[in-house]
Amino acid sequence: MSDLHQLKREFLEYTEIEKGRSLKTVANYERYLDRFLNYSKLKDPAGVTDDVLREYRLWLNRQAATKTRDGRVATTLKKKSQNYYLIALRSFLKYCARRGVKTYAPERIELAKVAERSLDLITIDELKRLMHAADEAANAGDLKGLRDKAIMELLFSTGLRVSELCSLSRDLDLRADEFSVRGKGEKVRVVFLSESARQAVKRYLDKRADIDDALFVQTAGPIGLKKWKEEKSAKDKKAGKKHFGPSAGSSRLTARTVERIVKHYATKAGISKKVTPHVIRHSFATDLLQNGADIRSVQMLLGHANINTTQIYTHITDKQLREVHKKFHNRK
């Protein structure tokens, strides 16, 4: 009979191959499950019981999330974070049940109640200032400015996730106003280019002199691309990272770099709020809804698997409620 550790390995392989989840998702699942297995010390799947789960949830609820510089506990693990551990465990137990392994019923694991998710948003005026800051950089005519302008326009025009943006190749057909992108769970969806985004990407690509396949790459900067690649390779080697295939040696931008670029222009525009690529994605969704788009269409454009994820935007874009308030509030 398989023990829990062997079943965990098989579950992770199933998640990666059959379910098509990303390596990052698989790594997170492994981390979440290891915490339960290390706590419970169980090997027999039948050993997962109500008592074990109750004690584990109490232990998880009391774990420190962060520490202050002097070593004191600052906060405990948030309910939302605790749920990630429970969701991973529930998925694992569902896999065991599908395999015919006698263990705890996954549907009996209830998630902790969390506060309704809030959105980080910027105003229309702040969005205009953000784009204007990128315009000024592009007007200088250098490759970096043109690249940054193309990034900002593409994020707002398509609502792409930052990982999706970074994975794009330069072989986009700019004669069309749409292209396909592979998102979460290897799902493919169509996104659409505005004319300003199409022109920004075209100007940037026309300026490119390299042969890198990536759409967005590091610019030469003060040290040059060759030296940058050498330094990056040495740093990755020291950290134990390995690169294979055509991406090895590429100067493709990382998600972290794109986040820094967006932050740079937000600061330049005088925006004190935290602005990230995902905040621009929120702006894309709210812009559509405020202008009359239906929720199902926005769901498809964002690539949400579940419409409940998209529903969060309706709380801040309900024009009808705004009109009711104006019409009936404080009339006497």
N, C-alpha and C positions, 0 to 999 in steps of 0.2 A: 504494500500500500504506500502511496506517495505521502511524504511529509509536507508540512506547510512551506518549507524553504524550497523544496523541489517544485511544488505547485506554483510558488511565486515566480520562479525562473520561467516556467512554461507559460504562465499568464503574461509576463512581460514580453516574451517572444510572440505570443498570440496578439497582444496589443499592437506591437510594432508591425507584424507581417499581415495578419488577417484583418485587423481593424485599421491599419494604415496610419496610425498615430505618429507624430513626429518624435524624433529622438529625445527632444527636450521633455515632451509629455511622458515618455517612457521612463526617463530619468527621475522625473518628479514622482511618478507612481512608485518607483522603487524606493525612493527616499521616504515616502509616506508609509509604505508597507513595512519597511525595515524598522520604523519607529514602533509600530505595533508589535512586530515579532520580537524585537529586542526587549520591549517592556514585558510582554506576556510570557516569554521563554517557552512558548508552545511549539510542539512539533506535530502533534496529532490534530488534524482538522476538526475532529469531533470534540476537541477540548475548548473550542470557542463557545462560550456560554453567556447567558445574561449577566452573571456575576463578573466574568472576565471583562465584558464590554463596559459594564457600569463603572468598574474600577479604573479601566483604561481612560474612559471619558473624564472621570474626576481628575486623574493624573494629568491628562492632556490640558484640561481647563486651568491647571495650576502652573503650567510650564511658563517660564519666562520667554518673552519674545525678544526683548532687547535689554541691554544693560547700560548703565551710565558709565562715564569714564572712570569713576572710582570703584566700579564693580557692583554697585547696588542695582537691584532689579528695578527697571523703569516701568514696564508693563507686562501683563501676561498675554498669552496667545489669544488673538482676537477670535470671536466666534466664527467669522468667515474663514479664517485660516484653519480652525479646528475642523470645519466642514470639509476642507480639502482632504484631510486625513480620513475622514469617515466615508467620503465619496469613493476614494481609492479602495478602501477596505470593502465597501459594498460591491464595487465592480469586481473585485477579486473573488468575493464569496459567490457572486452570480456566475462567474467562470467555473468555480468549483462545482456548483450545483449543476451546471450544464454538462460537466464531465461525469456526473453521477457520484460525486464525492459527498459523503455524509458530513455535513457541517452546519453552521448557524445559518438560519434563513435570512438572506440579505435584506428583504423587505421590512424586517423588524428593526433595522437601524434607522432611527429618525435623526434628521439633521437638526442642529441647533438653530433657533430662530435668530435672524439677524435683522438689523435695521435696513430699511429700504435704501437701495443704492442711490447715491447722489452723483450728479454729473459735474465734472470740471468744465466750465464753459467760459468762452470769451464773448464779448458783445460784438455786434456788427461793426461798430466803430473801431474796436480793438483789432478785429480781423482785417479791416481795411488798412490800418496802420502797420500791421504785420506784413501784409502783402506789399505795401509801399516801401517798407524797409528793404525787402528783397528786390523790388524794382530798382531802387537806387544802386544796389550792388551790381545788378545786371547791366545797368546803363554805363558802367565803367568799361564793359566790353571784355573783361578778362574771363578766363575759363571758369574760375571758382564762382564768380558772381552769377554767370549764366547757369551753372550747375545748380546753385542754391535756389535761384528763381524757378528753375524747372521742377525742383523738388517740391517747393511750396505750392506751385500751381497744380502739380499732379496730385498732391495729397488732398487739396480742397476739391479738385474736379472729380476725383474718383472715390474718395473715402477709403483709400487703401490702408490696410494695416502696415505698420512700418516694416515688418518682416516681408510682406508682399512687395512693397516698394523696393526693398534692397535686393530681392531675388529677380527683378526684371532684367531682361537682356536688351541690348541696343537694337535688336532687329525688329523693333516695333514698326508696323506699317502706319506711318503718319498720314498717309492719304486717306485712311479711314478715321472715323471718330470714335472707334471702339476697339477693345482688345480683350483677350481672355486672360485671367489670372488664376493661379492655383492657390487656394487659401487653406484654412484650417481643415484637417481631416482629408486633405488631398482633393477637396471639392473645387470644381472649376466654375467660375462665374464670369459674366461679361461686365466690364466697367466702361464708362464713356468719357471721352475727352472733350473738354470745352475748347473753344477756339484759342483762348489765351493760353491754355495749357499746351495745346498742340504746337503753337508758335514758340513757346518757351523751350520745349523739348527740342524742337527743330533747330533753334538758334544754338542751343548747347551742343547738339550732336555735330552741327556744321563746324563748330570750333574745335572739336576733338581731333587730335592727330595720332592717338594711340590705336592699338588693335585689340584692346581688351574687350571681351564679349559682354561684360557687365554694362548696364545702362548708366549707373551712377558710380563713379570711381573717385579715388583720391586724386587731387590735383597735385602738381609738382611741388608747390610750396617752396620754402627756403632750402630744403635739403634734397629735393628731387625725388622722383618716384622710385628710382633704382635703390637709392639709399633707404628710403622708407620701407620698401619691401624687405631689404636685408635686415633692417632693425626689427620689423614685425616678425620675420621668420625666426630670428634669434630669440625674441621674446616668447613666441609660441613654443619653440623647442624647449626653452627653460621651464615653461609652465606645463610641459608634457602634452601639448596639443599636436595632433597630426593632421595633415592635409593630403587629400588624395584627389586624383582626377583633374579635370580642367580648371577647377577653382583654385588649385594649388598655385601660389605665386600671384594670384589675381589681386588687383588693387580695389576690388569691389568694396563699396562703403558698407559698414556694419550698422546695425540698428542703433547702437550707442552713438556712433558718429552723427547719424541723422538727427538724433535727439539733441545733440549738442548744437547742431546747425540751427534747428528750430528755436532753441533757447537763446542763441546768439541774436537772432533777429527779433525775438520778443523783447529782449533787453534793449536792443537798439531802438525799438518802437516805443519804449517807455512803458511797457506792460509789466506791472508788478506781480501779476498772477503767474502761477506755474503753467507754462505752455509747452505741450509735447505734441508729437505727431498724432497721438490718440485724441487730443483736444481738438485738433483740426478735423479729425474724423467725426467727432461729435458735432462740430460746426456744419459739416457736410450734411449730416442726417437732419439736424434741426432746420437748416436752410430749406431742405426739400419739404419737410412737413409744414413749415410755416407758409410755404408758397402753394400748399394744397395737395401735395403728393399723398397717396394712400399708404397706410402702414405696411401692407404686404409688399408693395413695390420697393419701399425703403429697406425692408427685410432682405429682399433679394439683392439689392444693390450693395448692402453692407456684408452680405454673405453670412448672415446669422442662421444657424440651423434651427433655432427655436424662436418663434415670434415673441415669446415672453421677454427675450433679451432686447428686442426692439421697442417693446411697449414702454420702456422707461422714458423714451423721448416724448411720449404723448403728454406727460405731466407738465411739460414746460412749453408746449406748442399748441395748446387747446384754445384756438381762436374763439370758439363758441362760448366758452366760459368767460373769457375776457369781455366779450360783447354783452353777456348777461350781466356781468358786474357793472359795466358802464351804464347799462340801460336801467337797472333796478336798484342800485345801491344809493342810499342817502338821498332819496327823492323828496323827502319832506323837510 
